[in-house]
Amino acid sequence: MVYQLYYWPTIQGRGEFVRLVLEEAGARYRDVARETGRGAGVAALMRFLNGRNTERPPFAPPFLKAGRLIIGQTANILQYLGARHGLAPKDEGGRLWTHELQLTMADFLGEIHDTHHPVAAGLYYEDQKKEARRRAADFLKNRAPKFLGYFEQLLTRSARAEHHLVGARLTYADLSMFQIMTGLNYAFPRAMAKAARKYRRLFALRGRVQERPRLAAYLASPRRIPFNDEGIFRHYAELDAD
């Protein structure tokens, strides 16, 4: 089938986690809101959100149309795609564990977002810069090490050179961790440069993922939206570590 991905057309955001899985799987898909013409663009996305195209409207993008299925929530979409495209374990325990890791990453993403919007998502960053500085400082000192340390510990449990978060094979959790590490490097380059030795297995995982042929081709293509100041990962020099 040809999947239809619905997400905002100008940012990576949470939709990028879905794109990475689709690209690694070599799946055929449409990035609907980035297209033009009839049945495309943001208007097509909004028709689903308004409940015009389905009796089960998703709460927010990203959502995926797979045949007659409409699947919302990033972790839910990845769980579905992972099982269909060999990017998740075959056993139930392994699938649940991979999903659990993805949900933990979703918590992490929320905290990353709140470094630049700690008061309200509807306010401009300039309206909450003082609070953002305080929030980002705590994030870099306490919260980021808590999450990164946990995932680094998972990678230390095996001495295998090609070890991944779930066993020895690539899963969608590895692709998501790649995106988080890449995004953090963009948002907090000074802090992450200092953290490279402490989290060397996570940095190594990021390197292995970005060198995979399909991912490398995607990352070098126009399909990969550049990081910008509208997404989850934003670089504000005043929020980075000294």
N, C-alpha and C positions, 0 to 999 in steps of 0.2 A: 504494500500500500504506500501511498504518498501521505506522510503525516502533514498536518497543518499546525504550525506553532504560532501562537498568538502572544505577542509581547510588545512593549513600547519600542518604537523603531529607532530611537536615537541613543539608547543606553544599553550597556551589557546587562546590569542588574541581575535579578534571579533567573531571567530567561537564558542567560549565558550558560548556566549549569546544564540546561536542557540541550542547548546547541552543541555543547562539547560532547555529550553522549551521542547525539544524532550524527555528528561528524565522525567520531571514532568508530561508530557502528557502520559507517558507510550507508546510512539510511537515506532514502529520498524524502525530502521535506520541503515545505514552503514556509518561509518566514513572512506570514501574511501581511502584517502591518507595515513591513518594509517594501511591499509591492505597490504598484499603482494599477489603476483600472477598476473595473467592476468587480465587486466581491473581495476587494483588497483594501489595504490601508487601515488607519486607525478606526475608521467608520465600521469596518467589518468586525474589528475587535469589540467595539462598543455594542454592537447588536447582540453579541453573546452575553456581555455583562448586563445588559438591560433585559435579558430573558427572552429576546425575540426569536432566537434560533434554537432554544432548548428549554425543556421543562426543568432542567437542573442547572441553572446559571452558576458559573464559578463566581467566587467572591472577588477575585482580582487576578490579573495575569501574573505569571504565565499560566496558560492552559494549553492543552494539546488535544487536537481532534484526531482520533485514530479510528477510521471507519465510522461507526455510529457512536463510539465512545467520546465523551468530553471529559477530560481528566484535568483537574486543577490541583494546585499546591505542588511546589517544586519537588519535594521529597516523594510525593505520591506519583508524580510523572516519572521520576527516575526509577522508582521501584518497578513500575510497569515496563519501561523501556529496558531496564537492566535484565529482567527476566526474559524478555523477547529476543535480546541481541547478545546474549552471552557475556554480559557485564555485571552479573551477580551470581553468587553461588547457586548450585542446583538444590542443595538441601535447605529445608525450612529454617533450621537454626541459623545457617549462614546468611540467608536472605533477610531474616529479622535483624541479625547483627549489623548487616550493611545498612539497613534502613535506620537502625538506631544511631549509627555513626552519622548518617545524613541529617537526622533530626538534631543531633548535637551541633553539627555545623550550621544548621539553621539558627540555633541559639547564638552561636558565635557571630554570624552575619548581622543579627539584630544589634549586638553590642558594637560591632564595627560601624554600622550605620549611625548609632547614637553618639559616636565621637564627634560628629559634625552637626547633628541635630538632636541634642540632648533634651531640649525643652518641648519642642513640637515639630512634627514633620511638615506642618503647614506654614511654618515660619521660614524666612530666609536665613541662611547661615549668618549673615551679617547682623541679624537681630538676636543672635545667641552666641556670639563669639566668646564672651567671657565664660559662659557656662561650658562651651565646647572645649576651651583650653583646660579647664579643670577636669572635665570628663575624659578627654584624651590622655591627660597625664596619668589618671588612675587606670585607664585601659592599658596603657603601655607598661605600667609598673606592676599591675596586679592581674587584670583580666586576660590580656593576651597571653602571658606566660602560663596561666592556668589551662587555657585551651590548647595552646601549642605544646605545652609540656605533656598533656594527656596523649595527643596524637603522636608525638615523638616517642613516648613510652611504648605505644603500640608497635612502632617500627623497630624498637630495640629487642623485641621478644624473639626475633629470628636473626641469625647471622647471614642469611642468604643475601647475596648482592642485589638480587632483583626482587627483594621482598616488597610487598605492598601492604596496604592497611588491612585487607582481608585475605589472608593466605598468600600464595605465591603468584596468583593471577590478577591481572588488572580488573578492577570493578569501577562502577560509577563513583564510588567513594573516593578513589584515587583521582579521578578527573575533577571532582569537586574540590579536593584538597589542593590540587594544582591551581585552580582558579582563586582560591583563598590566598595561597602563598603569593601568587602573582599580583593579586589585588593589594595585599598588604605591602608588597615591595613598591608598588606605585604610590600608595597613600602615605607610607611611613618609611621612605628609603633610608634615612639615617638610622632609625631604630632597628630596622630589619638588617642593615649591614652589621650592626653590633650583635644581632641575635644569630647570625649565620653559623657561628661555631657551636653555639648551644643547641641549635636545632638542625644539625647537619644532615640528619636522615630525612627530615622534611624537605630541606633544600635539594637533596639528592633525588628524592621522589619527584619533585617539581621538574628537575632537569630531565629525568627519564621520560616523564609524560610528554613534555613539550617536544621531545625528539621522535616521538612515534610518527610514522610517515603521514598518516591521515591528519593528525593534529598539527604537525608542522606545516602541512599544506594549507590547512584552515587558518592558522595563526598568521600566515603570510598573505592571506587573501583579503579582498574587500569585505568578505562576509563577517570578518572579525571586527566588531565596532571598537574603536579606540576608547580607552579610559577617558573620562571627562568629568566635569564638575557637576554632573546631574545624577550620577549613579550611586551605588552603595560605597564604592571605593573612591574617595576624593582626596586629592593632595592639597593640603594647606600647610605651608612651611611652618607656620606658627604652632601647629598641632604636633609636629614631628619632634622627636627627641633631640636635645642639644648634643 
